[in-house]
C-alpha cells in the first residue's frame, strides 16, 4: 500500500471515529465501543491493533449485553467497506469473538453481515481478484461455522430438556458430513498468489490452521463413536453412509496434508508446528463393506479383530501457537495412532473453538477462555448483565 493510500485510510478511520463519538447512544450503538471496533479494523495493512482487539474481547467478557453493540458496529463497518484490509481485520475480529466461549455468542447463528460478494475498490482488478476470493472464502466458512455451532447448541439444549435423549445414528452421521463440509470450506481459504503472502494474510492463515485442527479433532472424536455404533447395529444403510464418510476422510487426509505443506512453504507459523496426519485405517473401511454386503462385523463391542487395526485420534499437545501471543501455547493438537477407535465421554457436549475442543454445557468462568486472540486488558467498566435483555441479533 502506497503512502498516500495509507494516509487516506487513516483519515477515513479518524472521520469514522468522530462520527461514532457524536452519534446518539442507544441499545445498538455505544460510541466508545464503536470507536474501539473502528480502531481494531483500521485501514493500516502493516499491523493489527491488538490492544483494541483485546478491548473488544474484554468488553464482551464483561457482560453479554455488550454483544449487540459490538456486532452492530462491526456489521455496519463490514457492510460499508470496500477495503480488503478492513474486511480481513473484521473477519478476524468476529473469529476471535467466536472463540471467547460465551454461550450467547454460540447461539448467534448466521453472521449479521454479508461479504459473499465482497470486492475491493482500491486495488487493480488483477490484484483485487485474489484478495476478494480470500475474503469471500473466509466469510463463507465463518458464516457456516456460526450456523453449525448454533444448531449444535440448540440440539444439546433440546436433548437436555428431554432427559438426555441420545442422537440417532443417522443424526450422528449427518453431523459428521457437516464437519467434513466445514473442513472443505477451510481448505478453500488460502492465498492464491505470491503477492498475497503479506503479514495480515499470514496472520489470518494462522487462525485458519488452528481452526482446521479444532474441526478435525471433533470429527475424529465423533467418527470413533459412530463406527462403534455401526459395528454393533450392523445396519446396511448406516454402514453405507459411514463408508462414504470414511472414504471422504481418506481424501481429506491427503488434502489436509497438502494444505499444511503449502502453509509451511509460505511461512504460516502454526503450520510449521502441526503433526503429520495419519491415514484412515483400511480395516475399518473393509469392515463397513462387509456389513453392506450382509456379513457381520468382526469388531463388536469396539474390540479390534487384530493388532493391525488402527485409527486417527487428535489430542491436545504443545504444538499450536497463537501468533498474537508470540509465545509457546500450553495446549495444541497432536495426531497419534491407537490400536482401536477411541470414544471420549460426553462428546455431544463438545464444540470446537480457537484452540481445539471445549465444552459448552455447564457453568464456565468466562475469564478463562480458549481464545487464541486473547490477552488481558482490564480497561472496561463493568456493567452487570443482571435483569438486562440478552442481545437479539435477529432483529438487526
C-alpha positions in Angstrom: 0.0 0.0 0.0 1.4 3.4 -1.0 2.0 6.2 1.4 -0.9 8.3 0.1 -3.3 5.3 0.4 -2.2 4.8 4.0 -2.8 8.5 4.7 -6.2 8.4 3.1 -7.1 5.3 5.1 -6.0 6.9 8.3 -8.1 10.0 7.6 -11.2 7.7 6.9 -10.7 5.9 10.2 -10.4 9.2 12.1 -13.5 10.6 10.5 -15.4 7.4 11.3 -14.3 7.7 14.9 -15.5 11.3 15.1 -18.9 10.4 13.6 -19.2 7.5 16.1 -18.4 9.6 19.1 -21.1 12.2 18.3 -23.7 9.7 17.4 -26.6 9.2 19.8 -26.2 6.3 22.3 -28.8 3.6 22.0 -29.4 -0.1 22.6 -27.5 -0.9 19.4 -25.0 1.9 19.5 -22.3 2.5 22.0 -19.9 5.4 20.8 -16.9 4.2 22.8 -17.3 0.6 21.7 -17.8 1.6 18.1 -14.6 3.7 18.2 -12.7 0.6 19.5 -14.1 -1.5 16.7 -13.0 1.0 14.1 -9.5 1.1 15.5 -9.4 -2.7 15.6 -10.4 -2.8 11.9 -8.3 0.1 10.7 -7.1 0.6 7.1 -3.5 0.1 8.2 -2.2 -3.0 6.3 1.1 -3.1 8.2 -0.2 -4.0 11.6 -3.1 -5.2 13.7 -4.1 -3.0 16.6 -4.0 -5.9 19.1 -4.7 -3.6 22.0 -8.1 -2.5 20.7 -8.8 -6.1 19.5 -8.4 -7.2 23.1 -10.5 -4.3 24.3 -13.4 -5.7 22.2 -13.0 -9.2 23.8 -12.8 -7.7 27.3 -16.0 -5.7 26.8 -17.7 -8.9 25.6 -16.4 -11.0 28.6 -17.5 -8.2 31.0 -21.2 -8.6 30.1 -23.2 -10.4 27.3 -25.3 -7.2 26.9 -22.3 -5.7 25.0 -22.6 -8.3 22.2 -25.4 -6.4 20.4 -23.5 -3.0 20.1 -20.2 -4.9 19.2 -21.9 -6.9 16.4 -23.9 -3.9 15.2 -20.8 -1.7 15.0 -18.8 -4.4 13.2 -21.7 -5.2 10.8 -22.1 -1.6 9.8 -18.4 -1.3 9.1 -18.3 -4.5 7.1 -21.3 -3.6 5.0 -19.8 -0.2 4.1 -16.1 -1.1 3.5 -14.5 -1.6 0.1 -11.1 -2.3 1.5 -9.8 -5.8 1.8 -7.7 -4.8 4.8 -10.7 -3.7 6.8 -12.7 -6.7 5.7 -9.9 -9.1 6.7 -9.5 -7.5 10.1 -13.3 -7.6 10.6 -13.4 -11.3 9.9 -10.5 -12.0 12.2 -12.3 -10.0 14.9 -15.5 -11.9 14.6 -13.5 -15.1 14.5 -11.9 -14.1 17.8 -15.4 -13.3 19.2 -16.5 -16.8 18.4 -13.5 -18.1 20.4 -14.5 -16.2 23.5 -16.5 -19.3 24.5 -19.5 -17.3 25.8 -22.9 -19.0 25.5 -24.7 -16.0 23.9 -22.1 -15.9 21.1 -22.6 -19.6 20.4 -26.3 -19.0 19.9 -25.7 -16.2 17.4 -26.4 -18.2 14.3 -25.6 -16.8 10.8 -23.4 -13.7 10.6 -25.4 -10.5 10.6 -23.4 -9.1 7.6 -22.6 -10.4 4.1 -19.3 -10.5 2.4 -20.1 -13.2 -0.1 -19.8 -10.7 -2.9 -17.1 -8.5 -1.5 -15.0 -6.6 -4.0 -12.0 -4.3 -3.1 -12.2 -0.9 -4.7 -8.7 0.2 -4.1 -6.6 -2.4 -6.0 -6.4 -3.1 -9.7 -8.8 -5.7 -11.0 -6.0 -8.2 -11.4 -4.6 -7.8 -7.9 -8.0 -7.5 -6.2 -9.3 -10.8 -7.6 -7.2 -13.0 -5.2 -7.9 -10.8 -2.1 -11.6 -10.8 -2.9 -11.5 -14.6 -3.2 -9.8 -15.0 0.1 -12.3 -12.7 1.9 -15.3 -14.5 0.4 -13.9 -17.9 1.4 -13.1 -16.8 4.9 -16.5 -15.2 5.3 -18.3 -18.3 3.9 -16.6 -20.5 6.5 -17.2 -18.3 9.5 -20.9 -17.9 8.4 -21.4 -21.7 8.2 -19.3 -22.3 11.3 -21.5 -20.0 13.4 -24.7 -21.6 12.0 -23.3 -25.1 12.8 -22.3 -24.2 16.3 -25.7 -22.6 16.9 -27.6 -25.7 15.7 -25.4 -27.9 17.9 -26.1 -25.8 20.9 -29.9 -25.9 20.2 -29.8 -29.6 19.7 -27.9 -30.1 23.0 -30.4 -27.9 24.9 -33.3 -29.9 23.4 -31.7 -33.2 24.4 -31.1 -31.9 27.9 -34.8 -31.0 28.2 -35.8 -34.4 27.0 -33.7 -36.1 29.7 -30.5 -36.7 27.7 -32.1 -38.3 24.6 -29.2 -39.8 22.6 -28.8 -38.8 18.9 -29.8 -41.4 16.4 -27.1 -43.0 14.4 -28.3 -41.2 11.2 -28.2 -37.8 13.0 -24.6 -38.5 14.1 -23.6 -39.5 10.5 -25.2 -36.3 9.3 -23.2 -34.3 11.8 -20.0 -36.0 10.5 -20.8 -35.0 7.0 -21.4 -31.4 8.1 -18.0 -31.4 9.8 -16.4 -32.6 6.6 -18.2 -29.8 4.8 -16.6 -27.3 7.2 -13.2 -28.9 6.5 -13.7 -28.5 2.8 -14.6 -24.8 3.3 -11.5 -24.3 5.4 -9.3 -25.7 2.7 -10.6 -23.1 0.3 -9.1 -20.3 2.5 -5.6 -19.7 1.1 -3.6 -17.1 -0.7 -3.7 -17.8 -4.4 -0.9 -15.6 -5.4 2.6 -14.9 -4.1 1.8 -11.2 -3.8 -0.7 -12.2 -1.1 2.0 -13.5 1.3 1.8 -10.4 3.4 1.7 -10.1 7.2 -2.1 -9.6 7.5 -2.9 -12.6 5.3 -0.4 -14.9 7.1 -1.9 -13.8 10.4 -5.4 -14.8 9.2 -3.9 -18.2 7.9 -2.6 -18.8 11.4 -6.1 -18.5 12.7 -7.3 -20.9 9.9 -4.8 -23.5 10.9 -5.9 -23.5 14.5 -9.5 -23.8 13.3 -8.6 -26.7 10.9 -7.4 -28.8 13.8 -10.3 -27.8 16.0 -12.8 -29.1 13.5 -10.8 -32.1 12.6 -10.3 -33.1 16.2 -14.1 -33.0 16.7 -14.5 -35.1 13.6 -12.1 -37.7 14.9 -13.8 -37.9 18.2 -17.2 -38.4 16.7 -16.2 -40.9 14.0 -14.8 -43.2 16.7 -18.1 -43.3 18.5 -20.1 -43.6 15.3 -18.1 -46.6 14.0 -18.6 -48.5 17.2 -22.3 -47.9 16.9 -22.4 -49.1 13.3 -20.4 -52.3 14.2 -23.0 -53.0 17.0 -26.1 -52.4 14.9 -24.8 -53.7 11.6 -27.3 -51.7 9.5 -26.6 -51.6 5.8 -27.8 -48.1 5.3 -25.8 -46.7 8.2 -22.8 -48.7 7.1 -23.1 -47.3 3.5 -23.2 -43.7 4.7 -20.4 -44.5 7.2 -18.3 -45.9 4.3 -18.8 -42.7 2.3 -17.7 -40.7 5.3 -14.5 -42.7 5.7 -13.8 -42.6 2.0 -14.1 -38.8 2.1 -12.0 -38.7 5.2 -9.2 -40.5 3.3 -9.4 -37.9 0.5 -9.5 -35.1 3.0 -6.4 -36.5 4.8 -4.4 -36.0 1.6 -5.9 -32.6 1.0 -5.1 -31.6 4.6 -1.5 -32.8 4.3 -1.1 -30.8 1.1 -2.7 -27.8 2.7 -0.4 -27.9 5.7 2.7 -28.2 3.5 1.5 -25.3 1.4 1.1 -23.2 4.6 4.5 -24.2 5.8 6.0 -23.1 2.5 4.5 -19.6 2.6 5.6 -19.1 6.3 2.4 -19.7 8.3 3.9 -20.3 11.8 1.2 -22.6 13.2 1.5 -24.9 10.2 5.2 -25.5 10.9 4.3 -27.0 14.3 1.5 -29.2 13.1 1.9 -33.0 13.4 1.6 -35.4 10.4 -2.0 -36.6 9.7 -2.1 -40.4 9.6 -4.1 -42.4 7.2 -7.6 -43.8 7.8 -7.5 -47.5 8.7 -8.3 -49.7 5.7 -9.5 -52.4 8.1 -12.4 -50.1 9.2 -13.3 -49.5 5.6 -13.3 -53.2 4.8 -15.5 -53.9 7.9 -18.1 -51.5 6.6 -18.0 -53.1 3.2 -18.7 -56.5 4.8 -21.7 -55.1 6.7 -23.1 -53.6 3.4 -22.6 -57.0 1.8 -24.5 -58.7 4.5 -21.7 -60.1 6.6 -21.4 -59.3 10.3 -18.7 -57.1 11.7 -15.7 -58.6 13.4 -15.4 -55.5 15.7 -18.3 -55.9 18.0 -18.1 -54.1 21.3 -15.3 -51.9 20.0 -12.7 -54.6 20.1 -10.3 -54.8 17.2 -10.0 -58.1 15.4 -6.3 -57.9 15.4 -3.4 -55.6 16.3 -3.3 -54.2 12.8 -6.4 -52.1 13.3 -5.6 -48.5 13.9 -7.3 -45.2 13.9 -6.7 -41.5 13.9 -7.1 -39.6 17.1 -6.3 -35.9 17.6 -5.3 -34.9 21.1 -4.0 -31.8 22.8 -0.3 -31.2 23.0 2.0 -28.2 23.0 2.1 -27.6 19.2 -0.2 -24.9 18.1 0.9 -21.4 18.9 -1.3 -18.3 18.6 0.7 -15.7 16.7 -0.9 -12.9 18.7 0.8 -14.2 21.8 4.2 -14.8 20.2 4.9 -17.4 22.8 4.5 -21.1 23.2 1.0 -22.3 23.9 0.2 -24.7 26.7 -2.1 -26.7 24.5 -2.2 -27.6 20.9 -3.0 -30.6 18.8 -1.3 -33.9 18.1 -2.2 -36.8 15.9 -1.5 -40.2 17.4 -2.1 -43.8 16.4 -4.1 -46.2 18.6 -4.9 -49.9 18.2 -8.6 -49.2 18.2 -11.0 -46.3 17.8 -11.3 -44.3 21.0 -14.5 -42.9 22.3 -14.4 -39.8 24.5 -17.1 -39.3 27.1 -19.7 -36.6 26.7 -18.7 -35.9 23.1 -22.1 -34.4 22.5 -21.2 -31.6 24.9 -18.1 -30.6 22.9 -17.7 -27.9 20.4 -14.7 -26.6 18.6 -13.1 -23.3 19.2 -9.9 -21.3 18.7 -7.6 -23.8 20.2 -9.5 -27.0 19.6 -12.1 -28.6 21.8 -14.0 -27.2 24.8 -17.3 -27.9 26.5 -20.4 -25.7 26.2 -22.5 -27.3 28.9 -22.4 -26.3 32.5 -21.0 -23.2 34.1 -17.8 -21.7 32.9 -15.7 -18.9 34.1 -15.6 -16.6 31.1 -12.3 -15.1 32.2 -10.6 -18.5 31.4 -11.3 -18.7 27.7 -9.6 -20.7 25.0 -9.4 -17.7 22.7 -6.1 -17.7 20.8 -6.5 -13.9 20.3 -6.8 -13.2 24.0 -4.7 -11.1 26.2 -5.6 -9.4 29.5 -6.7 -5.7 29.4 -8.6 -4.6 32.5 -9.9 -1.4 31.0 -13.6 -1.8 30.5 -16.0 -0.6 33.1 -18.2 -3.4 34.4 -21.8 -3.3 33.5 -23.9 -6.0 35.1 -25.9 -8.2 32.8 -28.5 -8.9 35.5 -32.0 -8.1 34.5 -30.9 -6.9 31.1 -32.4 -8.5 28.0 -29.9 -10.6 26.0 -29.0 -9.4 22.6 -31.5 -10.2 19.8 -29.4 -10.4 16.7 -32.3 -11.5 14.5 -33.9 -8.0 14.8 -30.9 -6.3 13.2 
